[in-house]
Amino acid sequence: MEINTDSRTSNDLQDRLFNFAVDVIKLIRKLPKGKEYDIISYQLIKSSTSSGANYEEAQGAVSKPDFANKVGISLKEMLESSYWIRLIVETTTERSHNWEKLLNEATELKKILGSIYSKTSIKR
């Protein structure tokens, strides 16, 4: 399976988050079958899709604090996604270059979301 990198050359964060979730779903389909991977898969699908969904919701925010809150949730979900991907990378017997690429993308997305959050959140 080839990771979708075409739209990742653009700066459109919404597209990158959407493609990240799509890539996660496609790669999860290739994981070994077993109880532990069922749990990891479920958690990773939830967090990876939630990150993009919350960022999409942030685009319709009614205030700056509302926007920051949704971006903060998106960041938290990407942090969680990164954790589950690291578990997969370390526990699968066959090292997948695609999972490592996805981990790199998660790292980049965390940095972008973190930067947006730190610039928009209200410091008290």
C-alpha positions as CSV (number, residue, x, y, z in Angstrom):
1,M,0.0,0.0,0.0
2,E,1.2,3.4,-0.9
3,I,0.7,6.3,1.6
4,N,-1.2,9.2,0.0
5,T,1.4,12.0,-0.2
6,D,0.1,14.0,-3.1
7,S,-2.0,16.5,-1.2
8,R,0.5,16.6,1.6
9,T,2.7,18.9,-0.4
10,S,0.1,21.6,0.0
11,N,-0.4,23.6,3.2
12,D,-4.0,22.6,3.5
13,L,-4.2,21.2,7.0
14,Q,-7.7,20.0,6.6
15,D,-6.6,17.8,3.7
16,R,-3.6,16.5,5.5
17,L,-5.7,15.5,8.5
18,F,-8.3,13.9,6.3
19,N,-5.7,12.0,4.4
20,F,-4.0,10.9,7.6
21,A,-7.3,9.3,8.8
22,V,-7.8,7.6,5.4
23,D,-4.2,6.2,5.5
24,V,-4.7,5.0,9.0
25,I,-7.9,3.1,8.1
26,K,-6.2,1.6,5.0
27,L,-3.2,0.4,7.0
28,I,-5.2,-1.0,9.9
29,R,-6.9,-3.3,7.4
30,K,-3.5,-5.0,6.9
31,L,-2.7,-5.5,10.6
32,P,-2.5,-9.1,12.0
33,K,-5.7,-10.4,13.4
34,G,-5.8,-10.7,17.2
35,K,-7.4,-9.2,20.3
36,E,-4.6,-6.8,21.0
37,Y,-4.7,-5.4,17.5
38,D,-8.5,-5.2,17.5
39,I,-8.2,-2.9,20.6
40,I,-5.3,-0.8,19.1
41,S,-7.1,-0.5,15.8
42,Y,-10.3,0.7,17.4
43,Q,-8.6,3.3,19.5
44,L,-6.4,4.5,16.6
45,I,-9.4,4.8,14.2
46,K,-11.2,6.9,16.9
47,S,-8.3,9.2,17.6
48,S,-7.1,9.7,14.0
49,T,-10.6,10.5,12.7
50,S,-11.5,12.7,15.7
51,S,-8.4,14.8,15.1
52,G,-9.6,15.8,11.6
53,A,-13.2,16.1,12.7
54,N,-12.4,18.5,15.5
55,Y,-10.2,20.6,13.3
56,E,-13.1,20.8,10.7
57,E,-15.4,21.8,13.5
58,A,-12.9,24.5,14.5
59,Q,-13.4,26.1,11.1
60,G,-17.0,26.9,12.2
61,A,-16.0,28.2,15.6
62,V,-18.2,31.0,17.0
63,S,-15.3,32.7,18.9
64,K,-11.5,32.6,19.2
65,P,-11.7,30.6,22.5
66,D,-14.1,28.1,20.8
67,F,-11.6,27.8,17.9
68,A,-8.7,27.3,20.3
69,N,-10.6,24.6,22.2
70,K,-11.4,22.6,19.1
71,V,-7.8,22.9,17.9
72,G,-6.7,21.8,21.3
73,I,-8.9,18.7,21.1
74,S,-7.5,18.0,17.6
75,L,-4.0,18.2,19.0
76,K,-4.8,15.8,21.9
77,E,-6.3,13.3,19.5
78,M,-3.2,13.5,17.3
79,L,-1.0,12.9,20.3
80,E,-3.1,9.8,21.1
81,S,-2.9,8.6,17.4
82,S,0.9,9.0,17.6
83,Y,1.0,6.7,20.7
84,W,-1.1,4.0,19.0
85,I,1.1,4.1,15.8
86,R,4.2,3.8,17.9
87,L,2.8,0.7,19.6
88,I,2.1,-0.8,16.2
89,V,5.5,0.0,14.9
90,E,7.1,-1.6,17.9
91,T,4.9,-4.7,18.1
92,T,4.3,-5.9,14.6
93,T,6.7,-8.6,13.5
94,E,7.0,-7.2,10.0
95,R,8.3,-3.6,10.0
96,S,6.2,-1.5,7.8
97,H,7.7,1.5,6.2
98,N,4.2,2.8,5.7
99,W,3.5,2.9,9.5
100,E,6.8,4.7,10.0
101,K,5.8,7.3,7.3
102,L,2.5,7.7,9.1
103,L,4.3,8.2,12.4
104,N,6.3,11.0,10.8
105,E,3.2,12.6,9.4
106,A,1.6,12.4,12.9
107,T,4.7,14.2,14.3
108,E,4.4,16.9,11.7
109,L,0.7,17.3,12.3
110,K,1.3,17.5,16.1
111,K,3.8,20.3,15.6
112,I,1.4,22.3,13.3
113,L,-1.6,21.8,15.6
114,G,0.5,22.7,18.6
115,S,1.7,25.9,17.0
116,I,-1.9,26.9,16.0
117,Y,-3.1,26.1,19.6
118,S,-0.3,28.1,21.3
119,K,-1.0,31.1,19.1
120,T,-4.7,31.1,19.6
121,S,-5.3,29.9,23.1
122,I,-5.8,32.5,25.9
123,K,-3.0,32.5,28.4
124,R,-4.1,33.1,32.0
